[in-house]
Amino acid sequence: MSSNQITNNIRKLRFENDEMTQQKLADKAGVTRQTIIAIEAGKYSPSLTLAFKIADAFGVPIEDVFQYQQQDLKTNNESES
């Protein structure tokens, strides 16, 4: 079984960019402030298009904003090799 997780550096990037507000980022990305709040908190994964818009708002590559991590989890029923 595997567990996938998307993490982000939005909060850090906002503060590195003249303490950009969530509202200003939302305006640049064309979404609501609530959407930015949810993405920043890791409660919502953005579409690929939105992820690129957020990266563009900061002027950085998408991988500087978002990271994808896949973790393999062993279950008790699986035998170890």
C-alpha positions as CSV (number, residue, x, y, z in Angstrom):
1,M,0.0,0.0,0.0
2,S,1.3,3.5,-0.7
3,S,0.4,6.9,0.7
4,N,0.9,10.0,-1.5
5,Q,1.3,13.5,-0.2
6,I,1.7,16.9,-1.8
7,T,3.5,19.4,0.3
8,N,4.1,23.1,-0.4
9,N,6.3,26.1,0.5
10,I,3.6,28.7,-0.2
11,R,3.7,30.3,3.3
12,K,7.5,30.6,3.1
13,L,7.4,32.0,-0.4
14,R,4.8,34.5,0.5
15,F,7.0,35.9,3.3
16,E,10.0,35.9,1.0
17,N,8.0,38.0,-1.4
18,D,7.5,41.1,0.6
19,E,5.1,39.3,3.0
20,M,2.6,38.8,0.2
21,T,-0.9,38.3,1.6
22,Q,-3.0,35.3,0.8
23,Q,-5.5,37.6,-0.9
24,K,-2.8,39.0,-3.2
25,L,-1.7,35.5,-4.2
26,A,-5.3,34.5,-4.7
27,D,-5.8,37.5,-7.0
28,K,-2.6,36.7,-9.0
29,A,-3.7,33.0,-9.4
30,G,-7.3,33.8,-10.1
31,V,-8.8,32.0,-7.2
32,T,-10.4,32.8,-3.8
33,R,-8.4,33.5,-0.6
34,Q,-10.2,30.4,0.9
35,T,-8.6,28.3,-1.9
36,I,-5.1,29.6,-1.1
37,I,-5.7,29.0,2.6
38,A,-6.8,25.3,2.0
39,I,-3.8,24.7,-0.4
40,E,-1.3,26.3,2.0
41,A,-2.7,24.2,4.9
42,G,-2.4,21.0,2.8
43,K,-6.2,20.4,2.9
44,Y,-6.6,20.7,-0.8
45,S,-4.4,19.8,-3.8
46,P,-4.5,22.3,-6.6
47,S,-5.0,21.4,-10.2
48,L,-1.9,21.3,-12.4
49,T,-3.0,24.6,-14.0
50,L,-3.5,26.3,-10.6
51,A,-0.1,25.0,-9.4
52,F,1.6,26.6,-12.3
53,K,-0.2,29.8,-11.8
54,I,0.9,29.9,-8.1
55,A,4.5,29.2,-9.1
56,D,4.3,31.9,-11.8
57,A,3.0,34.4,-9.1
58,F,6.2,33.8,-7.2
59,G,8.4,33.7,-10.4
60,V,9.8,30.3,-9.5
61,P,9.6,26.8,-11.0
62,I,6.7,24.7,-9.8
63,E,9.0,22.3,-8.0
64,D,10.1,25.2,-5.7
65,V,6.5,25.5,-4.6
66,F,5.1,21.9,-4.6
67,Q,6.7,18.6,-3.7
68,Y,5.2,15.2,-4.3
69,Q,6.1,12.4,-1.9
70,Q,5.1,8.8,-2.2
71,Q,5.6,6.6,0.8
72,D,5.3,2.8,0.7
73,L,3.6,1.4,3.7
74,K,3.9,-2.2,4.6
75,T,0.8,-3.9,6.0
76,N,0.9,-6.6,8.6
77,N,-0.4,-9.1,6.1
78,E,2.6,-8.7,3.8
79,S,5.6,-10.9,4.2
80,E,9.0,-9.4,4.4
81,S,11.6,-10.5,1.9
